[in-house]
Amino acid sequence: MDLSKLTCPKLFRLFQHALPDIWQRTRGTLRPAQVLYTIMTMTVSGTHGYRAVIDHLKRSVGGMLGWDDDTPAPFPSSSSDARRKLSPEKCYEAFQLIRKSCITKTLFPKVRYRDFRLVACDSTTLALPAYENIREAFGAPKNRIGGDGAGPKANLTVLWDVTANAPLDWRLERCYASERYAVHSMLDALESTDLLIGDRGFPSYRMLTDLTHRGIAYLIRLPTGTRGAFSAAHDFAEDDAAWDTEVLIHESHPARGEPTLPVRLIKRRLENGSIAVFATNLLSVTDHPAEGLADLYCYRWDIETAFREMKIWHGLENFRARYANGIHQEVAALMIFMLLTAELEAKAKEHHHVLMTQRRENGPEEPEILFNRRQIGECVGYLLIAASKGPATVAKEFIVCMESLWRFRQKRKPGRTFPRQAKSANSKWKRTTYNTNKHGTR
C-alpha cells in the first residue's frame, strides 16, 4: 500500500504548507496550523485546559508542531491569545482543503446507489456555555414567561455525505434559525451527480425548483397535513388508489398560472399504519422503482447516527470556548476529525478487500463488513501521533490499527433493525435506552 496517500501524515503538511498565505505567520510557535490542531485535540480527547493539552501534544507530536529543545512549547496564555486570532473563515478553509484531499472515502464508499452520491441534510440543536457574549451571538430559547432562557443554544445544519460517511458542508447559526434556508445556502456544495435526501422540514416550492434547475436529484419526504403541506401531496395521501404518480406543481408560491414543474410522488404505508409521501425528480419508474426509493430514504438516518457520534463519543457539546468564534473553531475541528475517521474507514475496506453486496435488484449496495466506528476514532488519534514520528512509525501503527479493526469487525445481517435512541430523557420516542427505567417498563 502507498502510505503517501494516507491522510494522517498529509494533515500536518496541509496545515503547514497548503493553507493560504495569510496563515503563514512566522512569529512565535503558535501559528494557525498549531492552533487548529490543538483545538481538535482538545475537543476530541476531552482534555480540559490549555496546559493539559499542550503537555500532551508536546509529548506526542511536539516535533511535528515545531516544539523542541530550541523552541519550547508555548504557555497556556499564549494558546488562548493565539486562538482568538484564528477566524471561523480560516477554519472553514482548512476543512475544505482537507476534505478535498481525502480521496479514499470516495473510492470505497459506505453505500453506493448507481452513480449517485447520497447526501443527507438535517439539523441539530447544540447546548452552549452560558456566557453573555455567546448568548448575544447565538441567542437562547424562550422560557415559560416569554423571556430569553439562561442557556444559549445554536442550530447546526449539516450536509452529510452518506456515501462516504463524512461531512460535506455545514452552517452554525442562531437558535431558531431556519434549517431550510441553511440547506438552501449550501446548495453550491452539491453536484449534478448528487442525490439529496431530506426530511419533512426541508421541502418548499423554491427548494424543489432550484434543485431541478441545478440538475440535482432529490428524495424528500413531504408533510401531508392540512398545514405546511403541498396541496398535491395532501390530495395524493388521501387517494387510496394512488401510490406512485407524476404531477405538476407550481415553481413558486403563491401559485400563479399553470403548474409546470414535474414531480414524482411516492406513497408508502409505515409499520404504524400511517402514510409517508416522498417527492423526487427521478421520474423513471423503470430505473428507480418506488419500493427501492422508499428504502433509499432510510439512509437519511445516517446523519442522525453521525450527530450521535459527535455528541456522545466526541464531545460536540462539551465546549471549552467562552466566546462565539471559539464555538465555530471547535465545530470545525470536530468536522475535520470526522473527515479523518471516514478516510480511515475507507482505508480499512481497501486494506481488507471488503466487497459490496446488494440487498435487492436495482437497490443500493453496501459493504458486507462493518467496522467499529468508535474504534476507528481511537485509531485516528494513534495514527496522528505516529505521523509525527516518521513513515516507519506510521507503517507499523497502520498495520496495528488494521488488525485491530478487523478483529472486532461485524458481518452485516440483512433485515436487522435497531430501535431509535434519543439523548434526552424527555424525548417523544416512547421506548429507548435513555427513557426506560431499570425494570424495563414505560
Order of alpha helices (4+ residues) and beta strands (2+ residues): alpha-alpha-alpha-alpha-alpha-alpha-beta-alpha-beta-beta-alpha-beta-alpha-beta-alpha-beta-beta-beta-alpha-alpha-alpha-beta-beta-beta-alpha-alpha-beta
